[in-house]
Amino acid sequence: MASKLTTIIATIDRATLRLGRSIALLNVAMVIAMCMVVLLRYAFNNSSIVLQESVMYIHAIIFMLCMGYTLKSDEHVRVDIIYQKLSEKQKACINLFGSLVLLFPLLIFISWFSAPYIKSTWAIFEVSQEAAGLPYVYLLKSLIIAMTATLGLQGAAEVLRNIEIIMNPPKDMTQPQTDTHQGQI
C-alpha cells in the first residue's frame, strides 16, 4: 500500500514540477513584453493594446497555473512562528487539517461559483473590450478552472503525503526540530 501511495504522490509531484517549471519560463517572455510596452510608450510615444494585454495574459497564466507548483515547493504563505518548531508528524497533521478544512473547500467554492461565469464567457466567446485587443478573454477566464484542477491535484498529493507521514513517520523525523544555530551570529 505504501509503495502505491508513494508512486501516486511521485507521479503528481513530477507533473506539477514539469508544469511549474515550464510555465515559469513565461516570466522571461513577460519581462520582454513589458519592456517593449515601456519602450514603445516612452521612447516612441506609441502603444500596442495587444502587447499590453499579452503581458496581462502571461501574468495570469503564470499566477493561476503555478499555484500547485508553489504548494509543492512549500512556498505558500504560512505563519511560521510555531510551525517551524514542530516535529514532522505534527507538521503533517497541521498540513492535513489545512488542506481538508481550508484548501479543498476553497477550491470547491471557487469552482462552483466560477462555473456559470466561465460558461457565459464561452457562450459568447468573449473578447477584449478594447477594439484592438486580444479576442481570447474566454480562454483567460478559463484559467480559473485550470487553477482549481492543478491546485486540487497537488493538494491531493499533499494530503496523501501527510497521511503517509502521520501513519509512518520516519524514525529521524519524530522529534521536534531545534535550531542548531541558536545563539550564533
C-alpha positions as CSV (number, residue, x, y, z in Angstrom):
1,M,0.0,0.0,0.0
2,A,2.7,2.4,1.0
3,S,4.6,1.9,-2.3
4,K,1.5,2.5,-4.3
5,L,0.8,5.7,-2.3
6,T,4.4,6.8,-2.9
7,T,4.0,6.2,-6.6
8,I,0.9,8.2,-6.8
9,I,2.4,11.1,-4.9
10,A,5.6,11.0,-7.0
11,T,3.6,11.0,-10.3
12,I,1.6,14.0,-9.2
13,D,4.7,15.8,-8.0
14,R,6.5,15.2,-11.3
15,A,3.6,16.5,-13.3
16,T,3.3,19.6,-11.1
17,L,7.1,20.2,-11.3
18,R,7.1,19.9,-15.1
19,L,4.1,22.2,-15.4
20,G,5.5,24.8,-12.9
21,R,9.0,24.8,-14.5
22,S,7.6,25.1,-18.0
23,I,5.2,27.9,-17.1
24,A,7.9,29.7,-15.1
25,L,9.8,30.2,-18.4
26,L,7.0,32.6,-19.4
27,N,8.4,35.1,-16.9
28,V,11.1,35.9,-19.5
29,A,8.5,36.5,-22.2
30,M,6.5,38.7,-19.8
31,V,9.5,40.8,-18.9
32,I,10.5,41.2,-22.6
33,A,6.9,42.1,-23.5
34,M,6.7,44.6,-20.6
35,C,10.0,46.2,-21.6
36,M,8.6,46.5,-25.2
37,V,5.5,48.2,-23.8
38,V,7.5,50.7,-21.9
39,L,9.9,51.3,-24.8
40,L,7.1,51.9,-27.2
41,R,5.3,54.2,-24.8
42,Y,8.2,56.4,-23.7
43,A,10.7,56.2,-26.5
44,F,8.4,56.2,-29.5
45,N,5.2,57.7,-28.0
46,N,3.3,54.7,-29.2
47,S,1.4,51.8,-27.6
48,S,0.1,48.4,-28.5
49,I,-3.0,47.1,-26.9
50,V,-2.2,43.6,-28.0
51,L,1.2,43.8,-26.3
52,Q,-0.2,45.3,-23.1
53,E,-2.9,42.6,-22.9
54,S,-0.4,39.9,-23.7
55,V,1.5,40.9,-20.5
56,M,-1.7,40.5,-18.6
57,Y,-2.4,37.1,-20.2
58,I,1.1,35.8,-19.5
59,H,0.9,37.0,-15.9
60,A,-2.5,35.3,-15.4
61,I,-1.1,32.1,-16.9
62,I,1.9,32.1,-14.6
63,F,-0.1,33.1,-11.5
64,M,-3.0,30.7,-12.0
65,L,-1.2,27.6,-13.3
66,C,1.8,27.8,-10.9
67,M,-0.2,27.6,-7.7
68,G,0.2,23.9,-7.5
69,Y,3.9,24.3,-8.1
70,T,4.0,26.8,-5.2
71,L,2.2,24.3,-2.9
72,K,4.5,21.5,-4.0
73,S,7.6,23.7,-3.3
74,D,6.2,24.6,0.1
75,E,6.5,28.3,-0.8
76,H,2.9,29.2,0.0
77,V,2.0,31.6,2.8
78,R,2.2,30.2,6.3
79,V,2.5,31.7,9.8
80,D,5.8,30.0,10.7
81,I,6.2,31.1,14.4
82,I,5.1,27.8,15.9
83,Y,5.2,25.5,12.9
84,Q,9.0,25.6,12.5
85,K,9.5,24.1,15.9
86,L,7.1,21.1,15.4
87,S,8.1,17.5,14.5
88,E,7.4,16.3,11.0
89,K,4.4,14.3,12.2
90,Q,2.9,17.4,13.9
91,K,3.6,19.5,10.8
92,A,1.9,16.8,8.7
93,C,-1.2,16.9,11.0
94,I,-1.4,20.7,10.6
95,N,-0.9,20.5,6.8
96,L,-3.5,17.7,6.5
97,F,-6.0,19.8,8.5
98,G,-5.3,22.9,6.4
99,S,-5.8,21.0,3.1
100,L,-9.0,19.3,4.2
101,V,-10.6,22.3,6.0
102,L,-9.2,25.3,4.1
103,L,-7.8,24.3,0.7
104,F,-10.4,21.9,-0.7
105,P,-13.4,23.8,0.5
106,L,-12.0,27.0,-1.1
107,L,-11.3,25.1,-4.4
108,I,-14.9,23.7,-4.4
109,F,-16.3,27.2,-3.7
110,I,-14.2,28.8,-6.5
111,S,-15.1,26.0,-8.9
112,W,-18.8,26.1,-8.1
113,F,-19.3,29.8,-8.3
114,S,-17.0,30.4,-11.3
115,A,-18.6,27.7,-13.5
116,P,-21.6,29.8,-14.6
117,Y,-19.2,32.8,-15.1
118,I,-16.9,30.8,-17.3
119,K,-19.8,29.1,-19.2
120,S,-21.3,32.5,-20.0
121,T,-18.0,33.8,-21.3
122,W,-17.6,30.7,-23.5
123,A,-21.2,31.1,-24.8
124,I,-20.3,34.4,-26.4
125,F,-16.6,33.7,-27.0
126,E,-15.9,36.9,-25.1
127,V,-13.3,39.2,-26.5
128,S,-11.4,42.2,-25.2
129,Q,-13.3,45.4,-24.7
130,E,-10.5,47.2,-26.5
131,A,-11.1,47.4,-30.3
132,A,-7.5,46.2,-31.0
133,G,-7.4,43.8,-28.0
134,L,-6.9,40.1,-27.9
135,P,-10.0,38.0,-28.7
136,Y,-9.4,35.3,-26.1
137,V,-10.9,36.6,-22.9
138,Y,-12.9,33.4,-22.6
139,L,-9.7,31.4,-22.5
140,L,-8.2,33.7,-20.0
141,K,-11.2,33.3,-17.7
142,S,-11.0,29.5,-18.1
143,L,-7.7,29.6,-16.2
144,I,-9.9,29.7,-13.1
145,I,-11.0,26.1,-13.6
146,A,-7.5,25.1,-14.7
147,M,-6.1,26.6,-11.5
148,T,-8.6,24.7,-9.3
149,A,-7.7,21.5,-11.1
150,T,-3.9,21.8,-10.9
151,L,-4.0,23.1,-7.3
152,G,-6.5,20.4,-6.3
153,L,-4.4,17.7,-7.8
154,Q,-1.3,18.9,-6.0
155,G,-3.4,19.3,-2.8
156,A,-4.4,15.7,-3.1
157,A,-0.8,14.7,-3.3
158,E,0.0,16.7,-0.2
159,V,-2.9,15.1,1.6
160,L,-1.6,11.6,0.7
161,R,1.9,12.7,1.7
162,N,0.8,13.9,5.1
163,I,-1.3,10.8,5.7
164,E,1.8,8.8,4.9
165,I,4.0,10.8,7.3
166,I,1.3,10.6,10.1
167,M,0.9,6.8,9.7
168,N,4.6,6.0,9.1
169,P,6.8,8.8,10.4
170,P,10.5,8.4,9.5
171,K,12.5,7.5,12.7
172,D,14.7,10.6,12.5
173,M,11.7,12.9,11.9
174,T,9.7,12.1,15.0
175,Q,11.3,14.7,17.3
176,P,10.7,18.4,17.1
177,Q,13.3,20.3,15.1
178,T,15.6,22.5,17.1
179,D,17.5,25.5,15.8
180,T,21.2,24.4,15.7
181,H,22.4,27.9,15.1
182,Q,20.8,29.3,18.2
183,G,23.0,31.9,19.9
184,Q,25.4,32.2,16.9
185,I,25.9,35.3,14.9
